[in-house]
Amino acid sequence: MQTEILKQLAVSLGLGLLVGFQREWSPNKEAGIRTFALITVFGTVCAQLAGSYGGWVIAAGLIAVAATVLMGQFMGLRTGEDDIGITTEIAALVMYGVGAILVMGQVTVAVIVGGTVAVLLHWKTSLHRFVRRIEKKDISAIMQLILIGLVILPILPNRTYGPYNVLNPHDIWLMVVLIVGISLGSYLAYRFLSARAGMLLSGLFGGLISSTATTVTHSRRTRGSSETVNMSTVIIMVASTMVFGRVAFEVFLVAPSVMPRIILPLLVLMGYMVIVSGGFYLFLGRRQKKVRLDENPSQLKTAVVFGLLYAIVILAVTAAKEHLGQTGLYAVSALSGLTDADAITLSTAQLMKAGKVNADTGWRMIMIGALSNVVFKGGIVALLGARRLLKHIAVAFGLTLAGGLAILWLWPGV
């Protein structure tokens, strides 16, 4: 028994020293290495006494620590110190709690919380710099994702409805949350990882966010600025290449068990497109220009449209399998992929996971949907882009379609 108590006190002391060590480097420290160690050990001692005298001991200890740190805050105000905050005081209260939960046997939790406190205190400058770079529209995008994922998703019924009994509102909206989350994460990563991103990085993140939106944006730019044609060609091609990485990641998240059986042909086509994109990058020049992606990928309207599209696609795929056979499945893939490769990818992954579509048919459906999307983006370039951009993209996408069709034709069944 005494050995166990001593172990708890030792861990408590170590965690307190860790957080206190970090505070020693703070210019406005109200508590340092010794104080934090004592507070954490005090929490452990109070929790041990509570086993004999009742839980009021822990409450009394917490009140005592709170009163002490408030007194320190008050004294700082009296002495006219600048930048008086409450971070150190709150950290002290948390570490008292860390010391207390050690007695409950929650060593792993205590270590995680103590380590997190130390890291958060250490990252003060980095976190403040990150917050200062956040814009109002970024906050709006994050709040919309929270609305989609944490407010709407939990209230949707988790059961199937409709024809063929395949429409599950919860699962459909979960796919919406997945797509919006991937797009928003890529958008924010682009915003903060490189403020002076060139065309390769723009194309990469453009493909992760939305290759179709990227194609629309850069096609329009070439109409009024012919000098951007080369850059836009590379960006559109790189974005289209990243689509295959994105769909592979989506399958991994939704149906990881089928991933080994379908990933190779998708990676082969993606590798082929990397070579084509690299050729255009070398041929058209390597000038790096700052390109800003302004599209907010978490708009509620966009999410609802994708949810409806996903529901239509999964219903159409099920109906085609029931009445039209394999040819019907490929036709649905081609039609649905015209506007969005994500919907056919996720619906096919779900059906493969449920055993309703075999792996060989599944990867072909996904690839046909992605290639169909390439055709659709070629049409966008023809409608919105400059004539010279269309010539470049026609060659690039022509090579892509030729490679994809060759893989579909020659790849052996799995």
Secondary structure, 3 states (H helix, E strand, C coil): CHHHHHHHHHHHHHHHHHHHHHHCCCCCCCCCHHHHHHHHHHHHHHHHHHHHHCCHHHHHHHHHHHHHHHHHHHHHHHCCCCCCCCHHHHHHHHHHHHHHHHCCCCHHHHHHHHHHHHHHHHCHHHHHHHHHHCCHHHHHHHHHHHHHHHHHHHHCCCCCECHHHCECHHHHHHHHHHHHHHHHHHHHHHHHHCCCCCHHHHHHHHHHHHHHHHHHHHHHHHHHCHHHHHHHHHHHHHHHHHHHHHHHHHHHHHCHHHHHHHHHHHHHHHHHHHHHHHHHHHHHCCCCCCCCCCCCCCCHHHHHHHHHHHHHHHHHHHHHHHHCHHHHHHHHHHHHHCCCHHHHHHHHHHHHHCCCCCHHHHHHHHHHHHHHHHHHHHHHHHHHCCHHHHHHHHHHHHHHHHHHHHHHHHCCCC
